Amino acid sequence: MTLPPNLQAVRDRADKATAGPWKASNGDKVFYVSSKSHSGHIAKVYPKNADANANFMTASRTDVPALLDLIETLAGALDGVLAIGYEHANELEFVRAALDKYREFK
């Protein structure tokens, strides 16, 4: 299963970002986001909520690709379920009709 264009654009942006994992460190009234694969800082995060924002940013470097992988897996599974459903739609309709007749009889 390939990602829809809007999610593929997210994947492309994630792939172009500095390799992770990223880490946050506390400086003087600022948090820094950095990576071992990049010299210097990727970002400086200033207060308000600097620690929470820096932690979110660092986690997103690995969270976003993981979420996209999960979406691809689930979309592939859904495609499989839908294919089976379409393949057996007539049989399911027959079962539904039989159940309806049973309920009427009851």
C-alpha positions, -999 to 999 in steps of 0.1 A, spaced: 0 0 0 13 34 -9 5 65 11 -20 90 -2 -3 121 -16 -9 143 15 7 116 38 35 109 13 43 146 15 47 142 53 69 111 47 90 132 22 95 160 48 104 135 75 129 118 52 146 151 44 150 162 80 182 156 100 185 120 109 174 110 144 170 103 171 170 138 183 176 149 219 167 179 240 191 196 263 185 224 288 205 256 282 203 290 299 166 298 295 164 279 263 162 242 252 183 230 224 173 202 200 202 183 185 212 150 168 244 130 167 243 131 129 243 169 128 269 193 143 254 221 162 218 225 172 188 217 150 166 242 169 164 265 199 132 264 218 125 294 240 100 297 269 68 293 271 66 256 276 101 252 262 108 218 278 75 203 266 79 218 231 115 206 228 105 171 240 76 171 215 100 181 187 126 154 196 100 127 199 84 137 166 116 128 147 110 91 154 72 92 161 62 106 127 79 79 106 66 52 130 30 65 126 34 66 89 46 30 89 16 20 110 -8 39 86 7 20 57 3 -13 75 -33 -6 85 -42 7 50 -28 -25 35 -48 -46 59 -79 -26 51 -74 -31 14 -72 -68 20 -104 -68 41 -122 -48 15 -111 -71 -13 -124 -101 6 -156 -82 13 -161 -73 -24 -153 -108 -34 -180 -122 -11 -205 -94 -12 -232 -115 -29 -227 -143 -3 -230 -117 25 -262 -103 9 -276 -138 8 -268 -143 45 -283 -109 54 -315 -117 35 -318 -151 52 -313 -135 86 -340 -109 78 -364 -137 69 -356 -156 101 -363 -125 121 -396 -120 104 -405 -157 111 -396 -154 148 
